[in-house]
Amino acid sequence: MKVRKAVIPVAGLGTRFLPASKAIPKEMLTIVDRPTIQYIVEEVVASGIEEVILITSEGKSAIENHFDYNFHLDTVLTEKKKYRLAEEMRHLSNLIDVVSVRQKKPLGLGHAIWTARNVVGKEPFVVLLGDDLVLSEQPCTKQMLDLFNEVQESVVAVQQVPMDETYLYGIVEGKHVKERVIKVDRMVEKPAPGTTKSDMAIIGRYILQPDIFDMLDKTTPGHGGEIQLTDALLALSNKRGMYAFEFDGTRFDAGDKLGYLKAIIAFALRHPDICENFSDHLKEVAAQL
Ligand code: G1P
């Protein structure tokens, strides 16, 4: 079955970015010339997905506005003969259909995904977490869809992390069945140090069979007292197969101050308007260190 829908949870308060995220959603913080959420939606579009389902909360309307048509802006830009910019803004509003669903209580990532059950229906779907930006030749989601089309079972993106950082992630244990592909045996959300031998961390990209909603129905609060997606994934992997996929690309944790700055540098060095001057500037800065 073709994967047509992407769920993007954006309901979180963004406490790691206060005060920047006090009055604007953290997903609207800029990397070079676009908000982080735009990179995520562009990855979705480039992977052939047809609809985005945002899981929102109060104070997140700027995200919906960002992907909406702005008649006033269009009129003003056209009057000022800024035709290229006007066209760019229209293109942005036509990128993809966006619907949103409110997560009424902050009960965790698993609960956020469960909130989308009626809008997703009985078809496989993608989940992308806005904090994880992936720079790659082929979009990370597209790479995962290629594997999904082969195995027809849920796929989670993973990346090797240092052993002393495993407590920050959902960790996957299993056996390689081929290069870059692991058949999942066990999953644990943010394991206490020393409780797993695996260093395969879940990165915020998932392709899920709709059975995940039945699993989420039954998931009780786990790590941090929240309904964890990883716990429901484990239940799903026990019921039917699940694969972890080591994608090709560089992942940035844009939800963390240092990760966010690293992402800005990486994306700026690839931005056609500024890459050369920015690269020269970085060299000057490095020479002064
Ligand atoms: C979430 C997931 C975790 C995953 C991580 C990737 O955690 O619960 O399994 O490894 O995203 O970024 P969070 O970082 O939201 O606490």
Residues whose N, C-alpha, C, O or C-beta is under 5 A from the ligand:
A	BS01	G1P	L109 L168 Y169 G170 I202 I203 G204 T230
